[in-house]
Amino acid sequence: MAHLHAWPPGAASLDVEDWDSGATVTVTLADAAAGPIACAKKLYGRAAKQRRASDHLEPLLLEGEHVAAYLREVAESLSQLDR
């Protein structure tokens, strides 16, 4: 979005400067017919969806790790009873 003013109408790619390294980077649109604004909106939407999914899945992953630890303890206790 920072170089939107430099994007020629109908162009499928644009050469821009990487802010970190100073090197020239070619940005290519996934859908040149849609244009840079529509492609950026689509990418921002996808990133937001992935962030929401990550926020939802992280607590579930932690809960699963706690359950797995509990089950390991139960299995260890049961193996000691067999002895």
Secondary structure, DSSP 8 states (H G I E B T S, - for coil): -TTGGG--TT-SEEEEE-TTT--EEEEE-S-TTT-HHHHHHHHHHHHHHHHHHHHHHHHHHHHHHHHHHHHHHHHHHHHHHT-
